[in-house]
């Protein structure tokens, strides 16, 4: 059995502020993640064919920063604006083209006095948009309403008969608009007015159930829906019988200045700030008018919650921009739309790490989950890449500087003299103290390799180190190993493991201004260090992040030399089979240092640290964003029989080794001297898989990809499982065997420790679509 890892307008207008969009892949059922602030109520889950996408930042982004403005869809573009821009009221509306990610035109509301405003209303009817009402920062409230065409020309103006007001709600049903509520300078209002623009006919309708100081509104299924600030009761207005009714309670709790939009016939409400000046929120909930139910929707993927953000539906998608939070926001644009296919060799943003931003956190992966914690906070969380959700786990028992996973357990080390080393059991969700690391330090690297947890380099006081320590989980003991040779002592380096080698790269070697480009790799079987290709353009890197995906190593970000004010956005790729570095796509998020990374199922993730999305020069802030990298890869479905185990009676191989618990659970090939160049990774969970039947495990075998021109050159190799029916599967026991190499032609060979090997006579075209090679 095998599994392929190929990945699987309604009008809205409201008084709100600003935001941006995120790119997403896959189409699984996706559940919005729960945090400490999440609700206890049980909700259904929205089938996540829609996800958040981070859109390009327009030029001159500072002048677009806005909150308490409006957003609406007109023609092929969306419009947003008014509100507060750089501390002042703005009359400007900006036209945004989602295809180019650019601001393409501007339009200013008429009137030097009444034009600038905040908390206005805006909506679209037919070929025109209408913008008006709102007020200034004093007590002046406007009652004007302006008609705008697709070119941003204001062609007519009207007077709202309900009087001047700000923070009103508005929605459209059919060819009519409905405006009501808000603050008139003295009182909060509950009136509702129906307007037909062609004849400019206003009719007062049934008042809302209560006065409304501010709120959001959307229309779906021929009715209007209103959620006022500070309330969880959703009101529904039915134009057919001119009546209001209470609908299902909003599950997100009372809040101020949320945002709303409509997509695919459902109303989405989220963001804002918890009532009584509580935390800024990032969650969204979807309302189904047919069933009168709320469902969890994907949370907003920006690094921080926000209030007063502007949102609108547009051509089957939705857009959120602007707003304010605990810190000032740069202009950004977020798109909520259908999930798109994965793009190999590219970075895409994923859900932020819940909680406060953090720098120098720890991270590792176990099975199908990634774990991130620390970085100035004790919280520790698990990330599910399929559901794209974060779940709180047991807090860190100490402040940890490095961590790695080994044989299903996580290990983290602190800098104290005692109580500095702990093990994490993901099944029990518990931390347990282990033997103290004898030589604690800060700024070190760690890695897990061949059944041991290693710590290397670092700094003690003012002394840089180049020693190596190994921890044995079986005996709970530490021992010193070979000191790094032909390299300077350093701290703030990075490390990754490929095959049965660990690579340590870069680091600070002298003061704050000197870093190194040296790369050394460690072979545990011989307890020796060796030279690898130096880091290339840029070289001399420190405070960077590194990981491995299959048979390839990567590093990104960090400081170039000692320029702590000039972080890097480079992402470099290392191929051990030819000992070369090459340039990868620009690091996800921008210029980053002191972050962390991990890998799950052949995909890499970078998160946290100091980040400047726009420039190398200055302005980096601590962040908790998350970015995913999908490398180019190859999948093969190899089939082979072992002659000694094959039975002609049933056409299957014997599973005697498995049934007698003799299948090696750790690498049996390294001890035999097989180098496993660029291979031997097990980032897919599942263990032995089936233990009976045709898919029962027979033994471990090695699959190699060899150079098409010179088949004596092994480009990559993997030790994986062999099943009774001859299927060779990856380490999860069910999937095709995956290699992190670009699609191309390769010879495919298979090896076993006491059988003759075999190889395809000719190169075979391989790609990310699994190719079957049958050697039986």
N, C-alpha and C positions, 0 to 999 in steps of 0.2 A: 504494500500500500504506500502511496506517495502523495505528497501535497506540494503544489507549486506555490512559490512565494511571489508570483506575479500579482500585483495589487488589483488585487481585486478593484400681476403688478397692480397688484392691488395698490390703490393710492393711499399714501399716508402723509399726514402733516401734523406737526405739533410744535410746541415751544420746547426747544432743547438746545444743546451746546455743541461739542466737536469730537472726532475720532478718526480711525484708519483701518485698513483691511488686511487679512492674512491669507497666504496661500496654503492649500491643504490638498492631500492626496487621498487615496483609498476611498472605499465606500462601505465601511463596516457600520454596524450599529454603534453609535457613539454616545456616551453618557457624560453629562457635565459633572466635573469632579466635585467632591465634597471636601470642605475645609472645616475648621473649627466653627466658622460662622455659618455653615450650611444649615439648611432646615431639617428638622426632625420629621416633617411630614413626608409621606410616601407619595411619589409622583410617577406617572408613566414616563417613558423615555421617547423622545423624538427620534425617529429613524434618520440618522444623520447623512442624508444625501447632500446636505448643505454644510459648509464649513466656513471658517474665517480665513481671509487672505490679506496679507500685508501688501499694499499697493505702493508703487514708486512715489517718493516724496517730490512734489513739484518744486521748481526753482523758486527762489525768494520765499522760502517757506515761512519765515518769521512774520511776514505781513499777512499771512493767512491764519495765524493763531487766533481762535475765537471761541467764545462760549456764550451761552444764553442767546444763541442765534436761531436761525431757521434753516431748513433744508427741504428741497422739493425736486421732483423729476419733471423735466420739460424737454421734449424732443429727444435727441440722442444723448443728451448730457444731463448731469444732475447739477443743481445749484445749491449753494449754501452761503451764509453770511449774516450780516448785521451783527448784533450782539456786541461783546466787548473784545476789542483787539488791542493788544499792547496797552491795556489799562484805560483805553478811551472807547466811547461809543462809536460804532461804525455804521455808515449808511450803505456799505458796499456788499453786493452779492457777487459771488465768484462762480463761473461756469467750469465744471471739471469734466474732462473727457476720460472715462475709465480705460479706454483702449490705450491711450498714450500716457496716462498718469499725469497729465499736465493741466494747469489752469489755462483755459483757452480764451476767456474774455471776462470782462467786469461790467457791472451795471450798478449805478448808484441811485438809491431812492431819492425822489425829488424833495427839495426843500432843505435849505441850509440849517434850519432850526429843527424841523420835524423829521428830516431824513435819518440822521443817526438815531438808533434806538436799540433796545434789547427786549427780550421776552415778547416778540411779535408773533404773528401767525402767518402761515404760508400754505398754499394748497394749489393744486392744478385742476382745472376743469376744461376739457376740450383742448384747444390749441393755445390756451393762455394759462399763465400762473398769476396768482393774486397774493400780494404781500402787504401787510399793514398792521394796524393797532400797535401795541407795545408802548414803551415809555422811556423816559430818560432816568438818570440816576437820582433826580429829585422827585417831585410829586407830579410832574407833568405826565399825563396819559393821553395817547393819541387815538383818534377814532377814524383816521383816514385809511383807505384801502386802495391799492394801486394794481392795475393790470399790466402784465409784462408779456411780450411776445418772445419767440425762441431766440431772437437776436439780442435780447436784453433791452429792448426799447419799451418805455412806459407809455402806453397809448390811451389810457383812461384812468380816472380816479373816481372814487365813490366815498360816501359817508356812511359809516356803520351807525344805525339808529339807536343802538344800545348805549352809546356814549363811549368816551375814551376809556381805555383799560389796557393793562399789561397782563401777561401770563394767562391769557384766555386759551381755551381749547378750540379746535376746529377739526372737522372731518367732512368728507364728501360722500354722498350717496346719489347715484345716478347723475343728473345734471344740476344738482343743487348742493350748496355748501351750508354747513351748520356751524355757527360760532356762538360761544357762550362762556359764562363763568369769568374768572379772573378778578383782578383788583382794579377798582376805579379811582384810586387815590384816597378813598375814605373807607370803603367797604369791599368785602369779598362778595362776588355775585353768583347767582345760580340760574340766571335767565338763559334761554336758548333762542337763537334767531335762525330762521331758514332764509336763504338768499338764492334767487335765480338771476344770474348775471345778465342774461340777454335782455330782459325787460327791466332789470334792476329792481326787482320786487322783493321786499323784505316782509316776512311774516313772523311774529313772535310765536313760539311754540311752548309746549309744556316745560316748566322749569325743571332743572335737575333736582335730584333728591336732597341735595344740601349745597350750601355755598362752597365755592371752589376758589381757593387762592391761587392754585397752580396745578397742573397735571399734564398728562399725556392722553392722546386720543388716536384711535385708528378705526377704519371702516372695513368690514368684512361681511359677506353674505347679505348685503343690502341693509345692514344696520350699522349704527355707530357705537363705539365703545369708549368709555372714559374711565381713567384711573386717576383720582386726585392725589396730590402729594399728601403724605401722612396717613393714607388709608390703604387697606387691602381689599376693599369692596369694589368689584368691577361693575360699573353701571352700563346698561345697554339701552340705547334709544332706538325705538321702532318707528320710522317715519310713516308707516302705513296706518297705525292707530294712534300716533302722536303720544306715546307713553314711554315711561322709564321703568326698568326692572333691574333688580340685583342679580348678578350672575355669580359664577364660581369665584371664591376668594382667591386673590392673587397670592401665590405661595411664597413669594420672595420677601415678605415682610414690608412694613411701612417704610417709605423712603422719600427723599426729596430729590427733585430734578432728575428723574430717570429719563430714558430714551425709549422710543418705540418705532416700529415699522411693521409692514405687512409683506410676507413672502408666501407664495403658494396658498393663498386663502387663509393663512393663520396670522394672528397678531403676535408680535414679539415685544416683550417689555423687559428691560434690564438696565444695568448700570445705575447711576445715581448714588446718593449717600444715605446711609441708614438714618432714620428719623432721630432728632435730638443730636445732630452733628456726630453721628457714629462713623464707622469706617466707610470709605468709598468702595462701591461694589463693582464686580466684574461679571456677575452672573446674568443670564438671560433665561426667560421662560416663554413658552409658546402657548397661545390660547387657540383652541379649536372651537369656532362658533357652532359647529354642527353638534358636537357632543357636549359643549359647555364644560370643557376640561382644560386644565393646564398641564403642560409637560415640561420636563427639564430640556433645555436647549444648550448648545455649546456655549460655554463661557467666552467672554471677550478675551482675546489672546494678547492684548497689550500687557506690558509689564505692571501696570497699575490700574486700579479702578478709577472712575472719573464720573463727575456729575456735569449737568448742563451741556451734554454733548448733542450735536446735531445728527439726525438720522432720517433716512428716507428710503422707500422702496424705489427701484429703478430697473425697468426692463427685466423683471424676473429675479433680480438680486436686491440686495440692500446695502447701504453705505452709511458708515458712521465716521464722524470726524470732529476734532476739537474737544472742548470740555476743559475742566479744571480738576486738580487733585491736590494731594499734599504738596507736590512740587509742581513748578510751572511745566506746562506741556509744550513741546514743539509741535508744529503742524504735522499731522499724520492723516492717513486715509485708510480705512479698513473696508473690505468688501466681504459680504456674507452671501455665498452663492454655491452652486452645485460643485461637488467634489470633482477634481480633475485627475487624470491618470498621473502616475508618478513619473518624474523626469530624472533619469539616472545622471549622476554627475552634477547635481545641483543641490543647493540648500533651500529648505523651506521651513517657515516658522511653525512652531507647535505651541501648545498651551504653556504659559508661564508657570514657573515654580511657585506654588502658593506661599503666602507669607511675605515677609520683608525681603528686599533685595539683599544679596550677600556676595561677599568676595572671598576667594580662596576656600570654597567649600570642598568637601570630599564627595566622591561619586564612585560607584561601581555597578555592575550588573550581575544578576543571578537569574538564570533561566530566561523567562520572557519579561522580566521586570528590570528597570533601572532604578537606582537609589541615589538620592542627593540629600545632603544635610550639612549642618555646621555653617562655616563661613561667617562667624559672628553670632550665630543663633543655634540653639540646641535642637530645633525641629529637624525631623528626618522623614523623608517622604519617598513613596514608591511610585514610579511612572509606568503605566501600561501603554505601550505604543500602539496597540490595536484599537483599544477604546479611547486612547488619548486622554487619559485621566490620571490625576494625582491623588494618592491616598495617604493620609498621615500614618506614620509608623511610630514605634517607640522612640522617644527622644534619645539623643546621644547622651551617654553617661558622662562624657568629658568633652572638652574642646579638642577636636581631632584635626591634624594637619595633613595626613595622608591616609588612604584606604585602598583596598583592593579585595576582590572576591577570589576564593580558592575552594574548589570542590564543594560548591553549594553553600558556602559560608562567607560572610563578609568580615573583614578584619580592618580595624582602624587604630591609628596610633596618635597619641598626643605628645606634648613636649615636656611634660612633668617628669620628675625623677622616679616617682612611683605611681602605680595605678595608671600607667600610660598606654596599655595595650588591651584591646577588647575585641571579642568575637560576636558577630551578629548572626542569629539563626532566623532566617526569613519565615520559616514555618511557624515557629513559636512566637515570633516577633519579640525576641528578647536579646539583650546584650549581656555578655558574661565576661568578667575580668579574666585575662590570661597572664602568663608570665611577663613581667616587665621587660621591655626592651632595654638591654644593659647600657646603651649609649644614646640616650634621648637627644634629639636635635630638632631644629626647625628648618624649613626650606629644603627638605629632602624629597626624594622620589621613592616610590615603592612599586612593586610589581609581583605578580603571582606566576610561578613557573615550576613545572615538574614537581608538584606536591609541596612546594615551599612558598612562604611569603617573605619577600626580600625588601630591605630598606638600604638605600645607597645615597651618597653625597649628603649635603646639608651644611648647617652651620651651628656651632656651639660657642656662644658668646661672640667673639670676633674671629674665631678659627673656622675656616672652611674645611670640609671633609671630602675624602674620596674613598672611604671604606665601604664595606658591604657586609650586611648582617642577614642571616637566614633564620626564619622561624619554622619549626617543625610542628604542625598541629597534632601529630600523633603522640609526641612525647612532651608537648608544651614546653619546648626549650629553644633557646637562641644559640647560635654559634657564629663566629666570625668567618667570613669567606675572603677570597682574594681581593686585595685592594685594586682599585681601577688603575691600570697602567697606561703610560703614554698620554696622560691627561692631567690637567690641573685640578686641584680640589675646587669644588664649586658648590653653590646653592642655587635654588630657583631654577633648576633644570626641569626636564620632562622625560617621560619614559613610556615605551610601549613594548609589547611582546608579539613577535611573529614566529610561529613554529616553536622550536625549542631554544630560541634566543631572546634575550631582553636587550633593548636598545636604550641608552641614556644619551640625551642630546642637549647641547647648549648649556646655559647656566651662567651665573655670575662668578667671576674668578678674582675680581680685585676691586673693592670699593663699589660705589654705585654706578660707575661709568664704564666698566669693562665686562663684557660678556664674551662667550666663546662660541665657535662654530663646530667644535669637535663632537663627533658621534662615536661612541664606543658600544660594542655589544658583548654580552656575557653569555658563556656557554656553561650551564651547571654541570654537565657530565664530566667536564675536564676542569671546572673551577678556574676558567681563564677568561681574560678580556682581550678583545681584538678591535682593530680599527675598521670603521665603515666610512663611506663617503661623507665629507664635510657638508654642513648645511650650506645651501646655495641661495643667494639673492632673495631675501636678505640672509646674511650670516650673522654670527654673534648675537644670539637671541637668549633672552631670559624671561621668566614669568609667563611662559607660553603653555599651551595645552597640547597633549599628544594622545593618540589612540591607535588601535589597529583594527582593521576590518578584513577578516580572512587572512590572506597572505600578503597584505599590503599595510604599511605603516603611514601615519599622517601626523603632522603637527601644524598648529595655526596660532596666530595672534602673538602676544607677548610684546616685550620692549626690544627694539632694535638697539644693540649696544647697551648703553646705560641711560637712554633718553626716556625717562619715566613719563614725560609729557608727550611722547610720540609713540603710541602703541602701533602695532602692526595689524593689517587685515589680510595678510598673506595666508594661504593654505597650501601646504606642500605635501607631495606624495612620494613615498619611498618604496621602491621595488627591490626586495632582497635578492631576487634571482639574478639581477644584473648590477646591484649595488649603485643605483642611481636615484636622484631626486628629480621630480618634475613639478611644474606648477599646476595647482588645482584651482577650482573656482574660488572667488573671493569669499573669505570666511563669513559665515552667516551672522547677520546683525551689524557688522561693521568692524571698527577698530577696537580690539578687545585684549585685555590682559587679566591675569589672575583669576581666570575662570576655571571651569572643570569640564570634563567630557567623559563619555562612556559609550558603549556600543551594545546594541541588542539586535539579534537576528540579522546581522550583516549590514546594519545601518548605524551611522555614528550620530552622536548628539553632543552639542556644546551649549553650555549654559552659565549664567551668572558671571561675576567678575566686574571689572571696570570697563564700560563700553561707551564709545562715541559713535553713533550710527552714521554721522555725517562727515567727520573730519579726523585726520590723524593728529591735528595740532593741539587741541585743547578741548575741555568741556566733557571729559569722560565722567560718567556717574555709575555708581553701583547699581547693578541690574539683576533681574531674575528671569530674563527671557530664555526661551529654549528654541534651538534650531536643529533640524534633522538633515543629515546628509545621506544620500543614496548613491553609492558608488556604481560604476559600471561593473557588471558581473556576468558570470557564465553559470549555467546549470546543466548538469548532465545526469541522465538516468542510465547508469551502467548496469549490465547484467552479466554474471559470471558464475561458473560452478568450480568448486574445489574438488579435484579428482578424488582425493582420499576420503572426503566426506559424502560424495555423491552415491545415491542408491538407485539402481535401475528399477527397483520394486515400485516406487511411487514417484520417481522423477524429481525427488527433492534431496537436499543434503541433510545430514544428521545434525540435530541440535543438542548433541550429547554434552558439549562444553557448557552451553547455557543451562541445560537442565541439571547439571552438576555444579553450577555456580563457578565454572572455570573460565568463563569469558573474561579477558582482562578488562578491568574497569579503569585502568590508567594506561598510558602509552607503553606498549610492549616493544616498540621499534627503536626508541632512542637508545636503550641499553644495548641494542644490537648494532649500533653505529650508523643507523639510517639518519641522514641529516634533516629530513623533512624540510627542504628549502621552501620557505614562504608558505608553510601550511600548518597542519595540526592545530586548527582552532576549533573550538566546540561552543559556538555562540548560540546554538539552537538547543533548547531544553528538551527533555523527554526521556533521557536515559536509554535503557535497552529497548524500550518499546514493547512489542508483543513478545510473549515468552512461549506461546504455543502456536501450532498451525503453520501455514506456508510462510507467514511473515515473522516467524520466530527468528531470533538472532543466532547466527552460527559462529561468527568470529569477527575480528577487526581486520580490515584490509586497507591498502593504500591505493588511492587513485591519483594518478599523475597527469598533468598537462605538459606536453613537451613541445619544444620549438618546432615550427613547421619546416624551417630550413635545415636545422641541425637537431635531430631527435635525441641526441645525447644530452642536450641542455634541458633540464627540468625547470619549467617556468613556475610551476606551483605543484604542491602535493597536499593531499588530505588523508588522514587516517579516519576511517568511517566504518559503519556497520554493514555486514553482509547477512542477508536473510536466506532462509531455507530454499526459497524458490529461485534464488540467484540474484534477486534485486539488491543493489548496493544503495544504501540510503544514508542521509546525513545524520549528524549526531542526535537529532531528535527522534530518530527511529522511523521516520515516515517520509521525509522530504528528499527531493533530488539533491545531489551533491553540488555545493555551490563554491565557486572560486571568484575571488575579487580580481578579475582580469578583464580587459576590454574584449568585446566580441571579435573573433578572428578565427583563423584556421589553426588547429592544434592536433598533434598526435595525442591520443588518449591511451594510457597504459594502466595496468592494474598489477599490484604486487602483494605478496603474502610472505610471511616470515619462513615458511617451510614448503612452499610450492613455487614452481617456475612461474615467472611473470609472463604477461603477454601485452602486445601493443598493436594499435591500429596500423595497418601497412601504409596508409595514406593519411595526410592531415584531414581533419573533419571540421566543417564550419560550425562553430559554437556561438551561442548567444544567450541572452537572459531567458529565452523560451527554452524549456528543457529539451535536450536532444538525447534520444535513446541510442546507446551503443551496446549491442548484444554480443558478448564474447562466448556465449554458451555453446 
